[in-house]
């Protein structure tokens, strides 16, 4: 094993290699069904995460979907 550098959402990070995309998402504590990942400007389908080995210098963008939303119109009107 050796360390490699990757960029996650613009932040440099050292990680141990070899490392799959699935293992990285898990190590970040994210739920895979609520995450989308782009590697080097290409979206990686979730069913390919286990087979996707990260490489030194990879640039990753990880989007984590969060539930919630705007208050209902009725709640907004009652406060106003």
MARVEXLUM-38921 format. One record per residue: residue number from 1; chain; y, z, x of N, C-alpha, C, O in turn. Coordinates in steps of 0.2 Angstrom, whole numbers, plus 2048, in hexadecimal, padded with zeros to 3 digits. Layout:
<recs>
nr  kette  n_c2  n_c3  n_c1  ca_c2  ca_c3  ca_c1  c_c2  c_c3  c_c1  o_c2  o_c3  o_c1
NUM  A  Y  Z  X  Y  Z  X  Y  Z  X  Y  Z  X
...
</recs>
This chain:
<recs>
nr  kette  n_c2  n_c3  n_c1  ca_c2  ca_c3  ca_c1  c_c2  c_c3  c_c1  o_c2  o_c3  o_c1
1  A  7FA  800  804  800  800  800  806  800  804  806  803  80A
2  A  80B  7FD  802  812  7FD  805  817  7FD  800  816  7FC  7FA
3  A  81D  7FE  802  823  7FE  7FD  826  7F8  7FD  827  7F4  802
4  A  828  7F6  7F7  82C  7F0  7F6  832  7F1  7F2  833  7F6  7EF
5  A  837  7ED  7F3  83E  7EE  7EF  83E  7E9  7E9  83D  7E3  7EA
6  A  83F  7EC  7E3  841  7E8  7DD  847  7EA  7DA  84A  7EF  7DC
7  A  84A  7E5  7D6  850  7E7  7D3  84E  7E8  7CB  84B  7E3  7C8
8  A  850  7ED  7C8  84F  7EF  7C1  856  7F0  7BE  859  7F4  7BF
9  A  857  7EB  7BA  85E  7EB  7B6  864  7EC  7BB  869  7EF  7BA
10  A  863  7E8  7C1  869  7E8  7C6  868  7EE  7CB  86D  7EE  7CF
11  A  864  7F2  7CA  863  7F8  7CE  85D  7F7  7D3  858  7F6  7D1
12  A  85F  7F8  7DA  859  7F7  7DF  855  7FD  7DE  857  803  7DD
13  A  84E  7FC  7DF  849  801  7DE  843  800  7E3  841  7FA  7E3
14  A  841  805  7E7  83B  804  7EB  835  806  7E7  835  80B  7E3
15  A  830  802  7E7  82A  804  7E3  824  802  7E8  824  7FE  7ED
16  A  81E  805  7E6  818  804  7EA  815  7FE  7E8  815  7FC  7E2
17  A  812  7FA  7ED  80F  7F4  7EC  807  7F5  7EE  806  7F9  7F2
18  A  803  7F2  7EA  803  7ED  7E5  805  7F1  7DE  803  7F7  7DD
19  A  809  7EE  7DA  80B  7F1  7D4  80C  7EB  7CE  80F  7E6  7D0
20  A  808  7EC  7C9  809  7E7  7C3  80F  7E9  7BF  812  7EF  7BF
21  A  811  7E4  7BB  817  7E5  7B6  815  7EB  7B1  819  7EF  7AF
22  A  80F  7EB  7AF  80C  7F0  7AA  80D  7F7  7AD  80F  7FB  7AA
23  A  80B  7F7  7B3  80B  7FE  7B7  812  800  7B8  814  806  7B7
24  A  817  7FB  7B9  81E  7FD  7BA  821  800  7B3  824  805  7B3
25  A  820  7FC  7AE  822  7FE  7A8  81F  805  7A6  823  80A  7A3
26  A  819  806  7A7  816  80D  7A6  819  812  7AA  81B  818  7A8
27  A  81A  811  7B1  81D  816  7B5  825  818  7B3  827  81D  7B5
28  A  828  813  7B0  82F  814  7AD  82F  818  7A7  834  81A  7A4
29  A  829  81A  7A4  828  81D  79E  82A  81A  798  82C  81D  793
30  A  82A  813  798  82C  80F  792  826  80D  78E  820  80C  791
31  A  827  80D  787  821  80A  783  821  803  783  826  7FF  781
32  A  81B  800  785  81B  7F9  786  81C  7F5  780  81F  7EF  780
33  A  81B  7F7  77A  81D  7F4  774  824  7F4  772  826  7F0  76D
34  A  828  7F7  776  82F  7F8  775  833  7F5  77B  839  7F6  77B
35  A  830  7F1  77F  833  7EE  785  832  7E7  786  82D  7E4  784
36  A  837  7E4  788  837  7DD  78A  839  7DC  791  83E  7E0  793
37  A  836  7D8  795  837  7D8  79C  838  7D0  79F  834  7CC  79D
38  A  83D  7D0  7A3  83F  7C9  7A6  83E  7CA  7AD  840  7CF  7B0
39  A  83A  7C6  7B0  839  7C6  7B8  83B  7C0  7BB  839  7BA  7B9
40  A  840  7C1  7BF  843  7BB  7C3  845  7B6  7BE  844  7B0  7BE
41  A  849  7B8  7B8  84C  7B4  7B3  847  7B0  7AE  849  7AC  7AB
42  A  841  7B3  7AE  83C  7B0  7AA  839  7B6  7A6  836  7BB  7A9
43  A  838  7B5  79F  835  7BA  79B  82E  7BA  79C  82A  7B5  79D
44  A  82B  7C1  79D  824  7C1  79E  821  7C4  798  822  7C9  796
45  A  81C  7C0  795  819  7C2  78F  815  7C8  790  812  7C9  795
46  A  815  7CD  78B  812  7D3  78C  80A  7D3  78E  808  7D7  792
47  A  807  7CD  78B  800  7CD  78D  7FE  7CA  794  7F9  7CA  796
48  A  804  7C9  798  803  7C7  79F  805  7CD  7A4  805  7CC  7AA
49  A  807  7D3  7A1  80A  7D8  7A5  805  7DB  7AA  806  7DC  7B0
50  A  7FE  7DB  7A8  7F9  7DE  7AC  7F8  7D9  7B2  7F6  7DC  7B7
51  A  7F8  7D3  7B1  7F7  7CE  7B6  7FD  7CC  7BA  7FC  7C9  7BF
52  A  803  7CF  7B9  809  7CD  7BC  80A  7D2  7C2  80C  7D8  7C1
53  A  809  7D0  7C8  80A  7D4  7CE  811  7D3  7D0  814  7CE  7D1
54  A  815  7D9  7D1  81B  7D9  7D3  81C  7D7  7DB  817  7D9  7DE
55  A  821  7D4  7DD  822  7D2  7E4  829  7D5  7E7  82D  7D6  7E3
56  A  829  7D6  7ED  82F  7D8  7F0  835  7D3  7EE  834  7CD  7EF
57  A  83A  7D6  7EC  840  7D2  7EA  840  7D0  7E3  845  7CD  7E1
58  A  83B  7D2  7DF  83B  7D0  7D8  842  7D3  7D5  844  7D8  7D6
59  A  844  7CF  7D0  84A  7D1  7CC  848  7D2  7C5  846  7CD  7C2
60  A  848  7D8  7C2  845  7D9  7BC  84B  7DC  7B7  84F  7DF  7B9
61  A  84B  7D9  7B1  84F  7DC  7AC  84A  7DE  7A6  846  7DB  7A4
62  A  84B  7E5  7A5  847  7E8  7A0  84B  7EA  79A  850  7EE  79B
63  A  84A  7E8  794  84D  7EA  78E  849  7EE  78A  843  7ED  788
64  A  84B  7F4  788  848  7F9  784  84B  7FA  77D  850  7FB  77D
65  A  847  7F8  778  849  7F8  771  849  7FF  76F  844  802  76F
66  A  84E  801  76B  84F  808  769  850  807  761  854  803  75F
67  A  84D  80B  75D  84E  80B  756  855  80E  754  858  811  758
68  A  856  80E  74E  85D  810  74C  861  80B  749  85E  805  747
69  A  867  80C  748  86B  807  745  872  80A  742  873  810  743
70  A  875  806  73F  87C  808  73C  87B  80C  736  876  80B  733
71  A  880  810  735  87F  814  72E  880  80F  728  883  80A  729
72  A  87D  811  723  87D  80D  71D  884  80D  71B  889  811  71C
73  A  886  808  717  88D  806  714  88F  80C  710  895  80E  710
74  A  88A  80F  70C  88C  815  708  88E  81B  70C  893  81E  70A
75  A  88A  81C  711  88C  822  716  893  821  719  897  825  719
76  A  894  81B  71B  89B  819  71E  8A1  81A  719  8A6  81D  71A
77  A  8A0  818  713  8A5  819  70D  8A6  820  70B  8AC  822  70A
78  A  8A1  824  70B  8A1  82B  70A  8A5  82F  70F  8A9  833  70D
79  A  8A5  82D  715  8A9  830  71A  8B0  82E  71A  8B4  832  71C
80  A  8B1  828  718  8B8  825  719  8BD  827  714  8C2  826  714
</recs>
